[in-house]
Amino acid sequence: MLAALSFISVSWDIQLTTAMVAAPIVASFMTRADRTGLVALVAVAISALGGTWLGVPYTFDYWFRVSICATLAGLAVLSALLRDRREARLQRMTVIAETAQRAVLRSMPSAIGALGLAARYVSASAEALVGGDLYEVAATPYGVRVIVGDVRGKGLEAVQTAATVLGAFRAAAFSEPDPVALAKRIDETLSRMLGAEEFVTAIVGEFQEDRVTLANCGHHPPIMVDGGGASEMDTGEPTVPLGMGSEPVLSEHAWPAGARMLFFTDGLVEARDRSGEFFPLDDFADELGEGTVEEALDALVAHLLAYAGQEMNDDMALVLAESAPQ
């Protein structure tokens, strides 16, 4: 009987020590280092004092198990501390990238002449690095020119590339005769600085009184919304993105009074719901013709966030242009 009781006491001692070891390890994965440290202290204390209420003698084996518990608890705290530092460093880098990105993207005017404009930029979820989505507009002697693009990659390098694209656009938009020539000028600038695997998909548009011309460099075609509903613009044969020797074709389209055109990056059409289905832009495209351009973009963003569960895995840039109704 005494042998049996002794075996039960030792078993409970081992189980208690094992449970106390597990507690700080689990905490290190779930909470901050300071809280993990508190759990570790409590675990070691219970492991050390457990022999009192279990009636287990404080033998060498007992203290050896306590020391193992203390060692593993310390390692759990160290692991949580290193994870906290990595997360803090990532957060700082993300804030820096987002600040740089906001500095690169200037505010969109509400109108230029007879062209109404609205823009939205939706950042990815906290777990995703900031991207290189971009947009800009310029009132030139040739008409109002717009660029919307998406840099391959994430982080500060993508933001730097986006700044280069926008700088080249702003410098050349007033001198190049058409969107194709403008796109080629930007491509030449990028080709001198990008690596072999880097590129920027983009679309350049030029709005005049009753027509719009487009140069598509490997980007999603814009959506036109007019009296006949919403439809994807035909921008010709796909071409390689900017930075890879892009040779876009010029496509011309009617631009009737009251029509609207949505330019967007792939964060819009590649957003997924919980089941993995892509956002059905076609289901909501007709609504882009309702309300003001600001209200229409707000409604589209609301639909998207609701569909994606309020979390985006990629940044998204939207520009909605409107031909003023006569």
C-alpha positions as CSV (number, residue, x, y, z in Angstrom):
1,M,0.0,0.0,0.0
2,L,2.8,2.5,0.9
3,A,4.5,1.6,-2.4
4,A,1.3,2.3,-4.3
5,L,0.8,5.7,-2.6
6,S,4.4,6.6,-3.2
7,F,4.0,5.8,-6.9
8,I,0.8,7.9,-7.1
9,S,2.5,10.8,-5.4
10,V,5.5,10.7,-7.8
11,S,3.1,10.4,-10.8
12,W,1.2,13.5,-9.7
13,D,4.5,15.3,-9.2
14,I,5.7,14.4,-12.8
15,Q,2.3,15.4,-14.2
16,L,2.3,18.7,-12.3
17,T,5.8,19.6,-13.5
18,T,4.9,18.7,-17.1
19,A,1.8,20.9,-16.9
20,M,3.8,23.8,-15.5
21,V,6.3,23.5,-18.3
22,A,3.6,23.6,-20.9
23,A,2.0,26.7,-19.6
24,P,4.8,29.3,-20.4
25,I,5.5,27.5,-23.7
26,V,1.9,27.9,-24.8
27,A,1.9,31.5,-23.5
28,S,4.9,32.4,-25.6
29,F,2.9,31.7,-28.7
30,M,-0.2,33.6,-27.7
31,T,0.8,36.7,-25.8
32,R,3.6,39.3,-25.1
33,A,6.9,38.6,-23.4
34,D,5.9,40.3,-20.1
35,R,2.8,38.2,-19.8
36,T,4.7,35.1,-20.7
37,G,7.2,36.0,-18.0
38,L,4.4,36.2,-15.4
39,V,3.1,32.8,-16.4
40,A,6.6,31.4,-16.2
41,L,7.1,32.7,-12.7
42,V,3.8,31.3,-11.5
43,A,4.6,28.0,-13.2
44,V,8.0,27.6,-11.6
45,A,6.6,28.6,-8.2
46,I,3.8,26.0,-8.4
47,S,6.3,23.4,-9.6
48,A,8.7,24.2,-6.7
49,L,6.0,24.3,-4.0
50,G,3.9,21.5,-5.3
51,G,5.7,18.9,-3.2
52,T,4.3,20.5,-0.1
53,W,0.6,19.8,-0.8
54,L,1.3,16.6,-2.7
55,G,3.4,15.2,0.2
56,V,6.3,14.4,-2.1
57,P,9.8,14.5,-0.5
58,Y,12.1,17.2,-1.9
59,T,14.7,14.9,-3.3
60,F,17.4,15.5,-5.9
61,D,15.0,14.1,-8.6
62,Y,12.3,16.5,-7.5
63,W,14.6,19.6,-7.8
64,F,16.0,18.3,-11.1
65,R,12.4,18.4,-12.5
66,V,11.9,21.9,-11.1
67,S,15.1,23.1,-12.7
68,I,14.0,21.7,-16.0
69,C,10.7,23.5,-15.7
70,A,12.6,26.8,-14.8
71,T,14.9,26.4,-17.8
72,L,12.1,25.7,-20.3
73,A,10.1,28.6,-18.8
74,G,13.1,30.9,-19.4
75,L,13.4,29.8,-22.9
76,A,9.7,30.4,-23.5
77,V,10.1,34.0,-22.2
78,L,13.2,34.5,-24.5
79,S,11.2,33.2,-27.5
80,A,8.3,35.5,-26.7
81,L,10.7,38.4,-26.3
82,L,12.4,37.7,-29.7
83,R,9.0,37.5,-31.4
84,D,7.9,40.8,-29.9
85,R,11.0,42.5,-31.2
86,R,10.5,41.1,-34.7
87,E,6.9,42.2,-34.7
88,A,7.8,45.7,-33.4
89,R,10.5,46.0,-36.1
90,L,8.0,44.8,-38.8
91,Q,5.4,47.3,-37.5
92,R,7.9,50.2,-37.7
93,M,8.9,49.2,-41.2
94,T,5.3,49.1,-42.3
95,V,4.6,52.5,-40.8
96,I,7.6,54.0,-42.6
97,A,6.5,52.4,-45.9
98,E,2.9,53.6,-45.5
99,T,4.1,57.1,-44.6
100,A,6.4,57.1,-47.7
101,Q,3.5,55.8,-49.8
102,R,1.1,58.5,-48.7
103,A,3.8,61.2,-49.4
104,V,4.2,59.7,-53.0
105,L,0.4,59.7,-53.7
106,R,-0.9,63.2,-53.9
107,S,-4.5,64.0,-53.3
108,M,-6.8,63.7,-56.3
109,P,-8.6,66.9,-57.3
110,S,-12.4,66.5,-57.4
111,A,-12.6,67.9,-60.9
112,I,-10.4,69.2,-63.8
113,G,-12.5,71.1,-66.3
114,A,-15.4,69.0,-67.3
115,L,-13.8,65.8,-65.9
116,G,-15.0,64.7,-62.4
117,L,-12.6,62.6,-60.4
118,A,-12.4,60.6,-57.2
119,A,-9.8,58.2,-55.9
120,R,-9.5,55.7,-53.0
121,Y,-6.5,53.8,-51.6
122,V,-7.3,50.9,-49.4
123,S,-4.3,49.4,-47.5
124,A,-3.9,45.7,-46.9
125,S,-4.4,44.0,-43.6
126,A,-1.9,44.5,-40.8
127,E,-0.2,41.2,-41.6
128,A,0.6,42.2,-45.2
129,L,3.4,44.5,-46.2
130,V,2.5,47.8,-47.9
131,G,2.4,47.6,-51.7
132,G,3.3,49.8,-54.6
133,D,-0.1,50.7,-56.0
134,L,-0.1,54.2,-57.6
135,Y,-2.2,56.8,-59.4
136,E,-1.8,60.3,-60.6
137,V,-3.6,62.8,-62.8
138,A,-2.3,65.8,-64.8
139,A,-4.0,68.6,-66.8
140,T,-1.9,68.9,-69.9
141,P,-2.2,70.7,-73.3
142,Y,-3.3,67.4,-74.8
143,G,-6.1,66.7,-72.3
144,V,-6.4,65.3,-68.8
145,R,-4.0,62.4,-68.4
146,V,-4.3,59.7,-65.8
147,I,-2.1,56.8,-64.8
148,V,-3.0,53.9,-62.5
149,G,-0.5,51.1,-61.8
150,D,0.7,48.4,-59.6
151,V,4.4,47.7,-58.8
152,R,5.4,44.0,-58.5
153,G,6.6,43.4,-54.9
154,K,6.0,44.9,-51.5
155,G,7.6,47.1,-49.0
156,L,9.9,50.2,-49.3
157,E,11.4,49.1,-52.6
158,A,7.9,48.9,-54.2
159,V,7.1,52.4,-52.8
160,Q,10.4,53.7,-54.3
161,T,9.6,52.2,-57.7
162,A,6.1,53.8,-57.5
163,A,7.7,57.1,-56.8
164,T,9.9,56.7,-59.9
165,V,6.9,55.9,-62.1
166,L,5.0,58.9,-60.8
167,G,8.0,61.2,-61.2
168,A,8.5,60.0,-64.8
169,F,4.7,60.5,-65.5
170,R,4.7,64.0,-64.1
171,A,7.8,65.0,-66.1
172,A,6.7,63.5,-69.4
173,A,2.9,64.1,-69.3
174,F,3.2,67.6,-70.6
175,S,5.5,66.9,-73.6
176,E,4.7,63.5,-75.0
177,P,2.0,63.6,-77.8
178,D,-0.1,60.6,-76.8
179,P,-0.5,58.0,-74.0
180,V,1.6,55.4,-75.9
181,A,4.6,57.8,-76.2
182,L,4.1,58.7,-72.5
183,A,4.1,55.0,-71.5
184,K,7.2,54.4,-73.5
185,R,9.0,57.3,-71.8
186,I,8.1,55.9,-68.4
187,D,9.2,52.4,-69.5
188,E,12.6,53.8,-70.6
189,T,13.1,55.4,-67.2
190,L,12.2,52.2,-65.3
191,S,14.3,50.0,-67.6
192,R,17.4,51.8,-66.4
193,M,16.7,51.1,-62.7
194,L,14.7,47.9,-62.3
195,G,16.0,44.3,-62.1
196,A,15.2,41.6,-64.6
197,E,12.3,40.3,-62.5
198,E,10.8,43.7,-61.6
199,F,8.1,45.5,-63.5
200,V,5.0,47.7,-63.1
201,T,1.6,47.0,-64.7
202,A,-0.1,50.3,-65.6
203,I,-2.7,51.9,-67.8
204,V,-2.4,55.5,-69.1
205,G,-5.5,57.4,-70.2
206,E,-6.1,60.7,-71.8
207,F,-9.5,62.4,-71.6
208,Q,-10.6,65.0,-74.1
209,E,-14.1,66.4,-74.8
210,D,-15.8,63.4,-76.3
211,R,-13.2,60.7,-76.5
212,V,-10.7,58.9,-74.3
213,T,-7.5,57.2,-75.5
214,L,-5.8,54.4,-73.5
215,A,-2.4,52.7,-73.5
216,N,-2.5,49.4,-71.5
217,C,0.8,48.1,-70.2
218,G,-0.2,44.6,-68.9
219,H,-2.9,46.0,-66.6
220,H,-6.5,45.3,-66.0
221,P,-8.7,47.2,-68.5
222,P,-10.9,49.9,-67.0
223,I,-14.7,49.6,-66.6
224,M,-16.9,52.0,-68.5
225,V,-20.4,52.8,-67.1
226,D,-22.8,54.6,-69.4
227,G,-26.5,54.5,-70.4
228,G,-26.0,50.9,-71.6
229,G,-24.6,49.7,-68.3
230,A,-21.1,48.6,-67.3
231,S,-18.6,47.0,-69.7
232,E,-14.9,46.3,-69.8
233,M,-13.0,48.5,-72.2
234,D,-11.2,46.9,-75.1
235,T,-7.6,48.1,-74.9
236,G,-6.2,45.8,-77.6
237,E,-3.7,43.0,-77.4
238,P,-2.0,42.6,-74.0
239,T,1.5,44.0,-73.8
240,V,4.3,43.5,-71.3
241,P,4.4,45.8,-68.3
242,L,6.5,48.9,-67.8
243,G,10.2,48.3,-67.2
244,M,10.3,45.3,-69.6
245,G,10.3,47.1,-73.0
246,S,6.5,47.8,-73.1
247,E,5.0,48.5,-76.5
248,P,1.4,49.3,-75.9
249,V,-1.1,50.1,-78.6
250,L,-3.3,53.2,-78.6
251,S,-7.0,52.5,-78.3
252,E,-9.6,55.3,-78.8
253,H,-13.1,55.2,-77.3
254,A,-16.2,57.4,-77.2
255,W,-16.5,59.4,-74.0
256,P,-20.2,60.4,-73.9
257,A,-21.5,63.0,-71.4
258,G,-22.5,61.4,-68.1
259,A,-20.3,58.3,-68.6
260,R,-17.9,57.1,-65.9
261,M,-14.7,55.0,-66.1
262,L,-13.2,53.0,-63.3
263,F,-9.4,52.4,-63.2
264,F,-8.3,49.9,-60.6
265,T,-5.5,47.7,-59.4
266,D,-5.6,43.9,-58.8
267,G,-6.4,44.3,-55.1
268,L,-10.0,44.8,-56.2
269,V,-10.6,41.7,-58.4
270,E,-8.2,39.4,-56.4
271,A,-9.9,39.9,-53.0
272,R,-11.4,36.7,-51.8
273,D,-14.1,35.7,-49.4
274,R,-13.8,32.9,-46.7
275,S,-14.5,30.2,-49.3
276,G,-11.7,31.5,-51.6
277,E,-13.9,33.0,-54.3
278,F,-12.8,36.2,-56.0
279,F,-14.7,39.5,-55.6
280,P,-17.4,39.6,-58.3
281,L,-16.9,43.1,-59.7
282,D,-19.4,42.5,-62.4
283,D,-22.2,42.2,-59.8
284,F,-21.5,45.7,-58.5
285,A,-20.2,47.6,-61.6
286,D,-23.5,49.0,-62.6
287,E,-23.7,50.8,-59.2
288,L,-20.7,52.9,-60.2
289,G,-23.2,55.1,-62.1
290,E,-25.2,55.9,-59.0
291,G,-24.8,59.0,-56.8
292,T,-21.7,61.2,-57.0
293,V,-18.3,59.7,-57.9
294,E,-17.3,59.9,-54.3
295,E,-20.4,58.1,-53.2
296,A,-20.0,55.5,-55.9
297,L,-16.4,54.6,-54.8
298,D,-17.4,54.5,-51.1
299,A,-20.2,52.1,-52.0
300,L,-17.8,49.9,-54.0
301,V,-15.2,49.8,-51.2
302,A,-17.9,48.9,-48.7
303,H,-19.1,46.0,-50.8
304,L,-15.5,44.8,-51.2
305,L,-14.7,45.0,-47.5
306,A,-17.9,43.2,-46.6
307,Y,-17.1,40.5,-49.1
308,A,-13.5,40.0,-47.9
309,G,-14.4,40.0,-44.2
310,Q,-13.0,43.6,-43.6
311,E,-9.5,42.3,-44.4
312,M,-7.4,42.9,-47.5
313,N,-4.4,40.8,-48.5
314,D,-3.2,43.3,-51.1
315,D,-3.4,47.1,-51.4
316,M,-5.9,48.6,-53.8
317,A,-6.0,51.8,-55.8
318,L,-9.2,53.1,-57.4
319,V,-9.8,56.1,-59.7
320,L,-13.3,56.9,-61.0
321,A,-13.6,59.5,-63.7
322,E,-16.8,61.1,-64.9
323,S,-17.7,63.1,-68.0
324,A,-19.8,66.0,-66.7
325,P,-23.4,65.6,-67.8
326,Q,-24.6,68.3,-70.3
